[in-house]
Amino acid sequence: MAEMEAARAVPATLAEDLFFNRTGMDRGRVQTLLDGALLGAEDGELFLEYAVSESFAFDDGRLKHASFDTGQGFGLRSVSGEASGYGHSSELSEAAIQRAAQTVRAVQSGRSGQFTTAPARTNRSLYRPDNPLEAEPFEAKIKLLEDINAYARSLDTRVRQVSCSLSGEWRVVEIIRPGGETVRDIRPLVRLNVAVVAGEGDRQESGSYGAGGRSGYAEYLEPGNWRHFVDEALRQALVNLQSVPAPAGEQVVVLGSGWPGILLHEAIGHGLEGDFNRKKTSAFAGLLGQRVAAKGVTIVDDGTLQGRRGSLTIDDEGTPTSNTVLIEDGILKGYIQDRLNARLMGMAPTGNGRRQSYAHMPMPRMTNTYMLSGDKDPAEIIASVKNGIYAVSFGGGQVDITSGKFVFSCTEAYRIENGKLGAPVKGATLIGNGPDVLTKVAMIGNDMQLDPGIGTCGKNGQGVPVGVGQPSLRVDGLTVGGTAV
């Protein structure tokens, strides 16, 4: 209990002195250790992190889970050529940093390089530094989940199960480079999710809706907001309750705006990350300046959006995030870069060096990745399809970065018949190849939306929060896996 109270007592205003005041480390001695550890290296940093987090889960009419966690540690990295040495520890002390320094020096054996220029500095702030865990009392968070459960069950007698969860974290990072260059970031993050199971007779179907971002809990405590979450989850469950088996085969597919951008993220975005292209294991390797998508397709990765789940003021190497154009009017313009891969490819870092925690090395990762709007009305896109599928929301999926092949399951989809929406379908999966899909985009809607703030991206065992988005899209000739006989 004492540790929890101490963790909660760290205000944002003290974050500047957090690591050295709390641990008793001397900044000058730590800087000397860092300078010595990276002598002769080409890049590297000391990454300090302190994080507090909490989560609550409500199911079957009662609180099933409540947790609070606090963690801290450092990661010390030395980079020479393509090689990286990394040492990390949850012990924040000069002795632990010294032990890590002895480890990372191994990659510099027989090498002598010039240390790269430090990232540019920024005074931009994309989110308030307040700790969301402290802003609202425990009782208010539990009452929120109780109210969600009661409201959902009051809406329809077919509601059989309600599950909801609330989570928040407050993370402080400091990045120190040789010579005393230091940058800090204070990162809040919250998320609320609602899932509803509805049933008629022996049949049951589910629906879900969630949202989050780099803010506090206050907006999610407002009934006008969380009731929308419940309404949407129930609507999806009831739609699925009326669904019929999905048809299989190659079809015209219309993708809805917003969350369906997860398909772009997985099938295309990962293939545009610098490490895969430097190693030539991406389907997009070596194609800069060439047409890789239909005209009108413009895709960006933008970490600078205010308060968004995937946004960062600086990345985990200290580079300010940016709005990076990846594909412009169908032409491949750039890649998502961290410092290491950018240097080896002779390019500029884009502020996409990200890590899950101090225990992980940074690598190129997406922030908020989305396609820009076109000029078509979404209703016009639907009306243009004689026979096809309208995919509104996705669940899980798999993708092969090297080939770009993907499989995604739809959690809400409809038949399109003679230009009009028909029956909802169940069991639809979209199967294709990311680069190939880009060339089959026939119509682009004027309704680009970002997802509500629920994305988490996995890569090499690391998970980081991300955002996705897109306008409505018509894709001609996409394979649909279905269950209709």
Solvent accessible surface area in square Angstrom, and as a share of the most:
residue,aa,sasa,rsa
1,M,166,0.74
2,A,79,0.62
3,E,119,0.53
4,M,65,0.29
5,E,104,0.47
6,A,52,0.40
7,A,3,0.02
8,R,71,0.26
9,A,72,0.55
10,V,9,0.05
11,P,48,0.30
12,A,21,0.16
13,T,121,0.71
14,L,99,0.49
15,A,3,0.03
16,E,101,0.45
17,D,66,0.34
18,L,6,0.03
19,F,4,0.02
20,F,20,0.09
21,N,111,0.57
22,R,109,0.40
23,T,40,0.24
24,G,63,0.61
25,M,12,0.05
26,D,55,0.28
27,R,86,0.31
28,G,45,0.43
29,R,136,0.50
30,V,0,0.00
31,Q,30,0.14
32,T,94,0.55
33,L,34,0.17
34,L,0,0.00
35,D,53,0.27
36,G,32,0.31
37,A,0,0.00
38,L,5,0.02
39,L,144,0.71
40,G,26,0.25
41,A,1,0.01
42,E,41,0.19
43,D,3,0.02
44,G,0,0.00
45,E,1,0.00
46,L,0,0.00
47,F,1,0.01
48,L,0,0.00
49,E,7,0.03
50,Y,3,0.01
51,A,15,0.12
52,V,1,0.01
53,S,37,0.24
54,E,7,0.03
55,S,32,0.21
56,F,8,0.03
57,A,32,0.25
58,F,10,0.04
59,D,32,0.17
60,D,75,0.39
61,G,40,0.39
62,R,141,0.51
63,L,64,0.32
64,K,95,0.40
65,H,87,0.39
66,A,56,0.43
67,S,47,0.31
68,F,41,0.17
69,D,89,0.46
70,T,35,0.20
71,G,33,0.32
72,Q,55,0.24
73,G,0,0.00
74,F,1,0.00
75,G,0,0.00
76,L,0,0.00
77,R,4,0.02
78,S,0,0.00
79,V,1,0.00
80,S,1,0.01
81,G,16,0.15
82,E,119,0.54
83,A,36,0.28
84,S,36,0.23
85,G,8,0.08
86,Y,41,0.15
87,G,10,0.10
88,H,93,0.41
89,S,30,0.19
90,S,75,0.48
91,E,81,0.36
92,L,13,0.07
93,S,28,0.18
94,E,41,0.18
95,A,53,0.41
96,A,3,0.02
97,I,0,0.00
98,Q,90,0.40
99,R,131,0.48
100,A,9,0.07
101,A,0,0.00
102,Q,113,0.50
103,T,82,0.48
104,V,0,0.00
105,R,98,0.36
106,A,74,0.57
107,V,30,0.17
108,Q,19,0.08
109,S,90,0.58
110,G,92,0.88
111,R,118,0.43
112,S,110,0.71
113,G,31,0.30
114,Q,160,0.71
115,F,58,0.24
116,T,38,0.22
117,T,119,0.69
118,A,35,0.27
119,P,19,0.12
120,A,75,0.58
121,R,150,0.55
122,T,49,0.28
123,N,159,0.81
124,R,81,0.30
125,S,73,0.47
126,L,6,0.03
127,Y,15,0.06
128,R,173,0.63
129,P,55,0.35
130,D,64,0.33
131,N,9,0.05
132,P,3,0.02
133,L,3,0.02
134,E,77,0.34
135,A,67,0.52
136,E,36,0.16
137,P,79,0.50
138,F,108,0.45
139,E,121,0.54
140,A,29,0.23
141,K,3,0.01
142,I,23,0.12
143,K,121,0.51
144,L,6,0.03
145,L,0,0.00
146,E,81,0.36
147,D,45,0.23
148,I,0,0.00
149,N,19,0.09
150,A,62,0.48
151,Y,50,0.19
152,A,0,0.00
153,R,93,0.34
154,S,86,0.56
155,L,71,0.35
156,D,29,0.15
157,T,144,0.84
158,R,76,0.28
159,V,15,0.08
160,R,101,0.37
161,Q,62,0.28
162,V,0,0.00
163,S,33,0.22
164,C,5,0.03
165,S,45,0.29
166,L,1,0.00
167,S,41,0.26
168,G,4,0.04
169,E,33,0.15
170,W,1,0.00
171,R,49,0.18
172,V,0,0.00
173,V,0,0.00
174,E,0,0.00
175,I,1,0.01
176,I,3,0.02
177,R,8,0.03
178,P,36,0.23
179,G,74,0.71
180,G,39,0.38
181,E,52,0.23
182,T,21,0.12
183,V,23,0.13
184,R,89,0.33
185,D,12,0.06
186,I,31,0.16
187,R,12,0.05
188,P,2,0.01
189,L,17,0.08
190,V,2,0.01
191,R,68,0.25
192,L,0,0.00
193,N,36,0.19
194,V,0,0.00
195,A,31,0.24
196,V,0,0.00
197,V,32,0.18
198,A,0,0.00
199,G,4,0.04
200,E,79,0.35
201,G,62,0.60
202,D,156,0.81
203,R,89,0.32
204,Q,97,0.43
205,E,19,0.09
206,S,61,0.39
207,G,3,0.03
208,S,54,0.35
209,Y,57,0.22
210,G,2,0.02
211,A,11,0.08
212,G,9,0.09
213,G,5,0.05
214,R,12,0.04
215,S,38,0.24
216,G,29,0.28
217,Y,1,0.00
218,A,61,0.47
219,E,88,0.40
220,Y,14,0.05
221,L,42,0.21
222,E,99,0.44
223,P,59,0.37
224,G,65,0.63
225,N,62,0.32
226,W,12,0.04
227,R,110,0.40
228,H,86,0.39
229,F,12,0.05
230,V,0,0.00
231,D,61,0.31
232,E,44,0.20
233,A,0,0.00
234,L,14,0.07
235,R,92,0.34
236,Q,16,0.07
237,A,0,0.00
238,L,37,0.18
239,V,29,0.17
240,N,18,0.09
241,L,7,0.03
242,Q,99,0.44
243,S,6,0.04
244,V,64,0.36
245,P,79,0.50
246,A,0,0.00
247,P,24,0.15
248,A,65,0.51
249,G,33,0.32
250,E,126,0.57
251,Q,23,0.10
252,V,30,0.17
253,V,0,0.00
254,V,1,0.00
255,L,2,0.01
256,G,3,0.02
257,S,25,0.16
258,G,5,0.05
259,W,47,0.16
260,P,1,0.01
261,G,0,0.00
262,I,17,0.09
263,L,1,0.01
264,L,6,0.03
265,H,1,0.00
266,E,39,0.18
267,A,4,0.03
268,I,1,0.00
269,G,1,0.01
270,H,7,0.03
271,G,5,0.05
272,L,0,0.00
273,E,0,0.00
274,G,0,0.00
275,D,14,0.07
276,F,38,0.16
277,N,5,0.03
278,R,51,0.19
279,K,120,0.51
280,K,153,0.65
281,T,53,0.31
282,S,9,0.06
283,A,39,0.30
284,F,3,0.01
285,A,24,0.19
286,G,61,0.58
287,L,54,0.27
288,L,69,0.34
289,G,55,0.53
290,Q,91,0.40
291,R,121,0.44
292,V,13,0.07
293,A,1,0.01
294,A,20,0.16
295,K,140,0.60
296,G,36,0.35
297,V,0,0.00
298,T,22,0.13
299,I,2,0.01
300,V,5,0.03
301,D,1,0.01
302,D,5,0.03
303,G,1,0.01
304,T,38,0.22
305,L,42,0.21
306,Q,126,0.56
307,G,23,0.22
308,R,60,0.22
309,R,20,0.07
310,G,0,0.00
311,S,0,0.00
312,L,3,0.01
313,T,12,0.07
314,I,6,0.03
315,D,1,0.00
316,D,4,0.02
317,E,1,0.00
318,G,2,0.02
319,T,12,0.07
320,P,26,0.16
321,T,6,0.04
322,S,42,0.27
323,N,84,0.43
324,T,19,0.11
325,V,61,0.35
326,L,0,0.00
327,I,0,0.00
328,E,81,0.37
329,D,58,0.30
330,G,0,0.00
331,I,41,0.21
332,L,0,0.00
333,K,105,0.44
334,G,12,0.12
335,Y,9,0.03
336,I,0,0.00
337,Q,1,0.01
338,D,3,0.02
339,R,17,0.06
340,L,18,0.09
341,N,7,0.03
342,A,0,0.00
343,R,61,0.22
344,L,61,0.30
345,M,48,0.21
346,G,72,0.69
347,M,66,0.29
348,A,75,0.58
349,P,51,0.32
350,T,22,0.13
351,G,1,0.01
352,N,3,0.02
353,G,0,0.00
354,R,7,0.02
355,R,10,0.04
356,Q,75,0.33
357,S,20,0.13
358,Y,38,0.14
359,A,35,0.27
360,H,48,0.21
361,M,74,0.33
362,P,10,0.06
363,M,20,0.09
364,P,0,0.00
365,R,0,0.00
366,M,0,0.00
367,T,1,0.00
368,N,0,0.00
369,T,2,0.01
370,Y,17,0.07
371,M,0,0.00
372,L,72,0.36
373,S,53,0.34
374,G,29,0.28
375,D,114,0.59
376,K,66,0.28
377,D,69,0.36
378,P,42,0.27
379,A,69,0.54
380,E,81,0.37
381,I,0,0.00
382,I,23,0.12
383,A,65,0.50
384,S,47,0.30
385,V,3,0.02
386,K,155,0.66
387,N,84,0.43
388,G,0,0.00
389,I,0,0.00
390,Y,43,0.16
391,A,0,0.00
392,V,41,0.24
393,S,19,0.12
394,F,7,0.03
395,G,32,0.31
396,G,54,0.52
397,G,40,0.38
398,Q,143,0.64
399,V,39,0.23
400,D,71,0.37
401,I,40,0.20
402,T,85,0.49
403,S,39,0.25
404,G,3,0.03
405,K,129,0.55
406,F,3,0.01
407,V,68,0.39
408,F,4,0.02
409,S,42,0.27
410,C,18,0.11
411,T,54,0.32
412,E,4,0.02
413,A,1,0.01
414,Y,31,0.12
415,R,56,0.20
416,I,0,0.00
417,E,81,0.37
418,N,116,0.60
419,G,11,0.11
420,K,150,0.64
421,L,89,0.44
422,G,25,0.24
423,A,41,0.32
424,P,21,0.13
425,V,6,0.03
426,K,100,0.42
427,G,35,0.34
428,A,1,0.01
429,T,37,0.22
430,L,0,0.00
431,I,70,0.35
432,G,20,0.19
433,N,40,0.21
434,G,0,0.00
435,P,29,0.18
436,D,60,0.31
437,V,5,0.03
438,L,0,0.00
439,T,78,0.45
440,K,67,0.28
441,V,12,0.07
442,A,55,0.43
443,M,26,0.12
444,I,14,0.07
445,G,0,0.00
446,N,80,0.41
447,D,36,0.19
448,M,58,0.26
449,Q,103,0.46
450,L,45,0.22
451,D,1,0.01
452,P,40,0.25
453,G,0,0.00
454,I,34,0.17
455,G,1,0.01
456,T,84,0.49
457,C,1,0.01
458,G,55,0.52
459,K,13,0.06
460,N,120,0.62
461,G,78,0.75
462,Q,14,0.06
463,G,27,0.26
464,V,4,0.02
465,P,24,0.15
466,V,1,0.00
467,G,3,0.02
468,V,0,0.00
469,G,0,0.00
470,Q,0,0.00
471,P,0,0.00
472,S,5,0.03
473,L,2,0.01
474,R,45,0.16
475,V,0,0.00
476,D,48,0.25
477,G,18,0.18
478,L,6,0.03
479,T,56,0.33
480,V,1,0.01
481,G,20,0.19
482,G,26,0.25
483,T,82,0.48
484,A,47,0.36
485,V,197,1.13
